[in-house]
Amino acid sequence: MSQRRVAITGLGLVSPYGGDLADFFARLSAGESAIRYLLTDDLPRPLSIPFVSCPGFDPDAVLGRPLAAMMDRFAQLGMAAAFGAWDDAGLPRQADGESRDTWGVSWGTALGGTLAYEKGYRELWQKGRERLSPLAVVLGMNNAANAHISIQLGLGAISQSHTVACASSAIAIGEAFRRVRSGEATIMVTGGSDVPQAYGVARAWEALRVMAPGDAETSPAACRPFAADRRGLVLGEGGAALVLEDWDHAVARGARIHGEMVGYGTSCDHSHLVRPEIEGQVRALNLTLADAGLTPDDIDYINAHGTATAEGDPVEVGALKAVFGARAASLPVSATKSMHGHLLGAAGAIEAIATVLALREQVIPPTANLDNNLDPACTGVDHVTTGRPQALRAALSNSFAFGGSNAVLAFRAVTP
């Protein structure tokens, strides 16, 4: 069976800046941080961390109260992002005569409905309740977001969720891509959503000693990928979605095409649960280039995983140098987590959107807070520290997860 081209016809997200897609990319390109200081009222010890939230998101207003009430926040964010991408693709929410039996959903989440379960624990242990809401199971299940998306949009093909830590939504996007390219699916809604500010989740990340410290004044600059003085990652909540569509189907209906997805590769380090490995990342990068039919010389931008952890950043740069060789020194690289934070299972999706928009707008968003403070262990690539207009043909987006799971996505610009 011949492979089909895969168009990206819809992009949607719940922006931490509170605006639309254009506003999101403009702020990223300007190097503006969405990181703020989070201080909760939890006892005995409140959370006191830099965090990226979506304070302007009102699920009742966006989804309607009856639908929002059926969802945990991670599913609300996912449904809102999916609606945004669907509308952006110019597709009607209600079927208009064309069968949707080959239209599906592939979603990513690392945590699923953790907030629903944490609420249940509080109700039982702190408030002495003897029973929970009958909705507790469907609120908390990891496949809640993709299930609601399928129901609301009438999508009759596969509806699946992927939980692969920080690579969850990158793998969800890659698997959706494979289904469209093979002809098994005509349209796939894909992306991810996560809400990591559950008290137990945030405290667990604190215990790993990989979270950046910060207060009300310093939090916006707390995440500093590749910097010599980096202190760790910053968690964030969010939802991001793409509509991947058979190219001929998109052209036939006159859809606007943001870009083309052309490759996807995965690997496993198979060596350590939390310590990344150059060799595993190299395999994923090379597999993606081969899958896309691209050479290292074809790539004009890398959206790095770049979490600002002591071990992760140098390993990723090492992998890029191994794959791109002498060209690595002139290869533009940036880590947008420095501004939108680490959305865990939604990270790959929001970074895929940033990468597609970079290709569409021909502008590379920077790594914020890097300036002239580059770690010598992270030298050897062209770190973009301010928004850079540049001719871009193709780009990669990296996602490297705990557990050693690596996923790389390849995108190509659509020439006028």
N, C-alpha and C positions, 0 to 999 in steps of 0.2 A: 504493500500500500504506500502510495506516495505521501510524503509529509506535507501538511498544510502550513501556510504562513499564519502567524498568530498576531492579531492586532490588539492593541490596548485602546479600548474605546471609552472606558469610564474610569475616573479617579474620584475617590471620596475619602474624607477623613473628618474626625472630630479634632479640630486644631487646638493645641494648647494655647495658642495666641488668641483664640476666640473668633477668628475671621474665616474667610473662605480659602480655597486652594491658592488663589493668586496672592492673597495676603500672607498665607503660610510660606510660600516660596520666596516672596519678597523679603520677609523677615529673616528667613534662613540665609538668603544671599547677603543680607546686610550684617550677618553675624550676631543677630539679636537672640539672647538667651530667654527661654521660657521657664527656666528653673527658678523656683521660689522656695522660701523657707516654710516648712510644714511643722506646726506645733499643735498636737492634738490634746484632748482632755482625758485621755486614757489614764487610768490608775492601775497600779501604783506608780508607774513611770510613763509619762506621755511620750509619744514619738516626737522627736526633735531632730529633723533631718531636712536636707535639701530634697526637693521633690518637684516633679512636673505633673500638675493636675490640669483638668479641663473645667475650670470654675464656671465658665459661661454655658456649659452644657446642661440643658433642662430637658430630661427625657420625656416628661409629660408634654412639653410644648412640641418637641420634635416628633415623637412617636404617637402621642395621644395617651391619655392616662390608662385606658383599659389594656393596651398592648404593653406599655411600660411596666405596669404592675405585674405582668407575667414573667418579668426578666430580672435577673441579677444585673448589676451595673456593667459587667463585662459584656453581656449580651446586648444591653441597651446601646453601649458604645459601638459594638459591632453592627447592629441593625441600622443605626444612624449612618455609619460610614457606608454600609452597603446601599442604603437608600440614596445617599449622595452620589455614589459611583454609578448606580443604575440611572438616576436622573441625568447625570452628566453624559452618559452614553446615549441619551435620547430614546430610551426604551420605556414603554408604558408599564406601569406597575401591574395593571390587570392585563391578562392575555387578550390579544386583539385578533385572534383567529389563527395565528401561527402556533403550531404545537411546540410546547416547551419540554417535551419528554427527553430531549437531548441537551437540555440546559441544566447546569448543576452548581454546586457550591463546594469549595474546598477551603476550610478555615483553619487558622492557627491560634492556639492559646496555650500558654504555659500553666496557668493557674485555674482557668475555668471559673466556676462560681464560688471562689473561696470566701467572698464576703457573705454569701448566703449561709455557708456552713459556719463561719465565725459568728454570725448573728444567732444561729441555732445554739451554739455553745453558750453564748451569753444568756440567751433566754432560759436555758436549762440550768446552768450552774450558778449564774449570778442572780437571776430573777426568780428562780425556783419553779419555773413552769414545768408541767408534766408532759406536755405534748407540743409539737411544732405545727406550723402551717402545713396543710396538705400539699402546698405548692413547693415545699422545701426541696424535694428531689429534682423537680424539673427546673427550679431556679439554679441549683448548684451543678447540674450535670455539664460536663465539658463540651458536649455537642449541642448545648442550648442555642448558641449563637447561629450556627449553620442551620439548625432545625427551623428556627424562626425565619431566617432569611429565605429558606426554601418555601416555607408556607406562605409568607407574605408576598413573594414574587411568583409563586406557582411553578417552581422549578422541579421537574420530575425526574431528572437524572441523579447522579450520585450526590449525597449530602454527607460530608465527612469532616471530621476535625482531626488535626494533628497536634500532638503535644510532644515537642522535642526541645524543651527549654527555650533558649534564646533564638533557636533556628526554626521555631514552630511555624511562623507565617511565611518564612522564606521557602520552607519545604512545601507548605500548602500551596503557595504560588507556583512552585516548580511542578508539583503534581497536577495542578490545574492546567498548566501550560502543556504538559505531555498529553493530556486528554484532548485538548483542542487540536494540537498539532497532528495527532494520530487520526483525527476524524471521529473519535468516539463521542466528543461533545462539540456542540456548535458554539455555545457560550458558557463560560464559567465565571461565577462571582467568587473572588478569592481575596484573602487578606488575613487580618488577625486583630484580636482585641485582648486586653488584659488590664487588671486593676490590682496592683500590688500593695496598696496601702492598708490591707488588712493587718491588724496589729501583729498577729503571729508571723505573717510573712515578712513584714519589715524588720521585726526583731531577729528573725532567722538570718536575713541578709546581713544585719549588723554583726551577728555572731561570726560570720565568715570573714569579717574584717576587710571587706572589699568595697565598702561604701564611703564616699567622700564626705568629710565633715563640712559643716557650714552653719552660719547663722543668718539673721535677716539681712545683714549687709553683704556677706560674702557668698551666699548661696548661688546667685546668678553665674558666678565664675567657678563654681565648685568642681565641675566636670572639665578636665583638661587633658584630653587624649594626646599622647605622644610628648607631653611636656615633662621636663625633668622633675618638676615639683608636683606631679599629679598625685592625687590621694585616693582615687578610686572612682567607682561609677555612681551615677545618680538615677534612682528609679523614677518611673513615670507611668501614668495611666494613659490609655488612648485606644482608638480604633481606626483602622485604615483599610481601604478596600480598592480593588481593581476589577474591572470587567475585561476579561480576555475573550476574544471572539475570533472565529474563523474569518480570515482576511476577506475572502470572497463574499461572505455573508455581510460583513461590515460595509464593504464597498457597494454591494447591491442595494443596501438600504440607505446609502448616503451618509453613513456615520462619520463623525470627526474622529480621526485616528491620532492619538497622542504620540504613539511610538510603536515599535515592534519588539516583542519578546522573541529572542532567538536562541537561547541556550540555558541549560540548567545542569549542574553537577553536584554530586554529594559524595561524602566520604566519612569515615570514622577514624579518629586517631588510634583507637583501641589500645590506649596506653595508660590513661589516668582520667579520673572523674572530673577534675577541675583544672588541671594543668594542660594548656594547649600545646600542640606539637606542630612544628613547621612541616614535616613530611605529609601529615594528613591534610593540612590546608593546601599544600602544593598539589596533591592529587585532586582535590575538589576544583581548584582553579584550572588545572589542565583539562580535566574532564569537561568543564563548562566551555572552555575555548573550543575543544574538539566538537562538542555537541552543537555549538553555534556555527561551526565552520569559520572561526575567526583565528587570527594569529595574534601574538602579543603586540605586534605593531599596529593592529587595528583598534586597540583599546586606547581611548583618550581620557578616561576618568575612572577612578575607583572610589566607590562609596565604601569606606572601610567599616569593619565591625567596630573598631576603635572605642573600647569601653573605658579607657583611662585607668586600667589596672596595671600593676607593676609588671606582671608576667605576660599579659595578653598582648599589649601593644607591640613590644619588640618582636614577638613571635610572628605576628601578622606582617610586619614590615619585612622580616626575614623571608617569609613565604613569597611575598611580592618580588623581592630581589631574586629569589631562586627561579621564579617563573619568567620574569621579564628581563633578567640579565642586565646587560649594559644599558638597556633602555629605561630601567627602573629609575635612574637618577632624574629623568625628565618626565616621569609618569605622574600626572596630577592625582593626588590622594587627599581626601578629607573625611572627617568623622563627624557627621551631623548630630550624633548623640551628645556632643558638647553643648547643643542648644535645646534639643527636644527630649533629652534624657534617654534612658534605657527602658523601653516599653516591654521588655521580656518577650512574651509570645507575639506581640504586635510589632516588635522592632524591625523585623525583616520587611514588613509591609509598609511601614512609614518611610523606611529608607529606600524601598523600591520606588515609592511615589516620588521621593526627592530625586532619585536618579533619573526617572522618566522625565520629570520636569526640567532637570538640568539639560537633558538632551533636547527637549522641546524648545526651551528658552535659550539654549546655547550659553548657559551661565553655570559655573561651578560654585556651589555653596562652600563656605570655608569650614575649617576646624576652628571654632572659637577658642579664645583664651590661650592660644599657643604662642603667637607673636614670636619673640626672639628667645624662647626658653625651651628649645627642642632638646629632648633627651638624646645624648650621643648614641644610645643603643637603638634609637629610632631613625637614624639618618639613612640616606640612600635612596629616598624617593622625593618627589616634588610635593612637599606639604603646602596645601593651599590655605592661607591664613586670612585672606580677605576675598570677598566675592569676586570671581574672575570671569569676565566674558571671554569665551574661547570657542573656536570651531570644534564641535564634538560629533564624532561618527558613531561610536559605540562605547558602552560603559558596563562595568561590573558592579554588583552590590554583594558584599560579603556578609555572611552570618555564621559565626562560629560559637557553638553552644557548649555548656557544661555537658559532660558525658562524652565529649569528643566528637559530637555530630557537627559536620561542616556542610554548608550549603552556599552555593554561589549562583547568582542569577545574571544573565546577560541580556542587554537591551540594545537596540539600534535606533538611531534617529530616523525619522521619516523625512526624506528630502522633498522640498516643494515641487 
